[in-house]
């Protein structure tokens, strides 16, 4: 019998010696491995749960989960996920589990809060992975406390909002674009006003085409970044044909919110500064061309008079020449100063009722004897309605128009000044028999410093300010000015002003 029992134990492997030799060492090794794995999980700062599927009851949890949620392990393992997460998060998990259909290696992520034992909570990012063993479905949930990350993101959003507010207050274009693709990541309010709200669908090259404006064209990534680090900012000035404006661009690479290097550009509109530079250059040109002649005459005749070598009979003629040339210089300077005041809104006007006939007659009288080859005529009814305006400025308009008519009809002829009523307006016209104006130039003659013949060998003086002054004054009076002309057939300038109601 004893032999039979020994044989039986040997066969089924339940003898003490057999157990020690076969199962016990292997079990010890598995237990040691399990303890090491448990220790490893407990060292994690993340909360790790093993959930039963589909009930979502906790089967196991690591030490960090107990510590962060405020439960003992025994208390925690008596709960389900429904008692640790808000209803909307639980519903999301249930939908994810149902959608996965029990497939292993299925993984989903959601952001929610986990509820602590003391009633508090903390934000968590939960990664849920489905697994199966022993023919059972389980879920492994790893929940990471993202409180510090959310604080950092909120601080970054606040900082970005502050910076965006500052950029929105600038009277300059500010944008951020990807270094490689050029696609916009940020556009300030000034830029949106220029290019529209759909900027996010565009790239910087669409706003500043190749060869048109600044850094997007001129500065590649190699000019902005070296060995993964931003280089000092680059500056440029250029003209943009899309906007018709000049910009001074400051361009550099910076770190974006996601850590990548991006291009930031600040483009300041310097069109007005460029216009001032252009006016300065044109003024210098006008001075060199137009002031030299009268100054030479004034200095020359004055020198003759001072040296006493002029006959008494010729002194009056020479003095008249000096006076005429000095007056020409004065008119040139005054026109420029007046024009600058008008363009900057600093010109003051004194409006009152102005009788048109006396005004025209007075100005024509001033030109009497100025040119023996021109004959000035006036065709204006004395009962013509008055206009509301500044008498001195309107007199300046008529003087400039008559002066131009005389200047640009070098062979003489009639300069006809007329005034008539046209409904609610008074129209003043000045017609000459001079050289005329080509059709393609009619739209430019009211610009500052523009002259029909703008070459160094032009036969007519003048800095091209008179008609610009006329346009500014008439516009300020609520009127309009235009010209009808043809080459070789003279020109007629028209000034339309609102008539005072009778």
C-alpha positions, 0 to 999 in steps of 0.5 A: 500500500505504501508503495502504491501511495508513493507511486501515485504521488510520484505520478501526479507530482504532488510529493513534497520533493517533487513540489520543491524541485519543480513548481516551487522555484518557478513560483518563487521566480514569478512572485519575485517578478511580480513584486518587482513589477509592483514596485516599478508601478508604485514608483510612477507619479501617474495613477495606474488602474486595472479596470474590469470590462465592462463594469469599470470596477477597479481590480488593482491600482498602484500606490500613486493612485492611492496617494493622489486620490486619498484612499487606502488600497482596500478602499480604492479597490472597492470602487468603480471608475464611476465614483472617481470621474464625473458622469461625462467622462464616464460616458466617454469611457463607456463609449470608447469601450463599446466602440472598440468591441473588446479588441486588444491593443485599442487605445484612447485618450481623454482629458477630465478630472479625478475626484479625491476622497476629500471632495476635491479633484485634479485635472487628469489626462487618461490613457485607456488601453484594452487588454485580455488575459485568462479569457477576461477583458480588462482596461489599463488606465493611466491617469496623469495629473496635468495641473502644472501643465494647465497652469503653464498653458494658461500662463502662456495664453495670458502672456500671448494675449498680453502680447497680442493686445500690444501688437493689436495697438501698433500701427504696423503689420505684425505676423508670425509664419512657419519658417519653411512653408510660410503659412501664417500662425498669427496676424495682428489687427492691423494686418487683418484690416489690410488683408482680411480675416481669412489670413490663416489660409494664406502664406506670407508669400501671398501678401508679400510676393517674391521680389516685392517686399522684404524678408519673405523673399529676401531672407531665407531660413539660413539668414534667420537661423544658424545651427538651430539657434535664431540669428540677430534681426534683419531689416529691409525697406521695400515697396509692395505692389499689392498695397501700393505702400512702402514698408520698413520690415524687421524680420527674425526667427523666434521660438513659437508656443510649440517649441519650433522656430518661426518667423516673426515680422514687423512691417511699419508703413513708411509711405509718408516718409518716402513721400517726404523724401521724394518731395525733398528731392523734388524741392531740391530739383525745383530750387536748382532749376527755378530759383537759380535764374531769378537769383542770378538776375537779382544779384546781377542787377543789384551788383550793377546798381551798387557799382554805380555803372548804370545810367540813371535812365536805366536804373528804374528798369533794372529795379523793376527787373529785380522786383519782378524776379524777387516777387517770382521767388517769393511766389515760389516759396509761398506756394510751397509753404501754402501747399504744405500747410494745406496737405497737413490740414494746417491752412486756415480759411476765413469764409465769407460771401465773395463777389466773383466779378470784382475778384476776377477784374482785380486779378486781371488788372494786376497782370496788365502790362506784364506781357505785351504779347498777351491780351487778357479779356473778362466775360463775367456778368456783374450780377453773378451769384457770390460764392462762399469762400476765403477771398485771399485763397480764391484770388490765389487760384485765379492768379495761378491759373492766369500765370500758367496761361501766360507762361504756356502760351509763349507766342502770345494771344488771348487769355480769356477769363470768364465766369458763369452760373450753372444751376447751384454752382459758379464756374470760373474758366481761364482759356489760353491759346498756348501749347496745350496738354497731351491727353495722357498727361491731363490726370497728372498736372495737378500733382505737386512738382509736375510740369508738362515738360519736365526735362532739364531743357524745358523752355518754361519756368516754374516748380510745378506747384501752382496747379497743386495749390489750385486743386487744394484750395478748390477742394477745401471750398467744396468745389472741383477743378478740371482742364480741357486741352489738346496739343497745339490748341491751348487749354481751358481750366475750369473751377466749379464752386458752390453758389450762395443761395439768393 
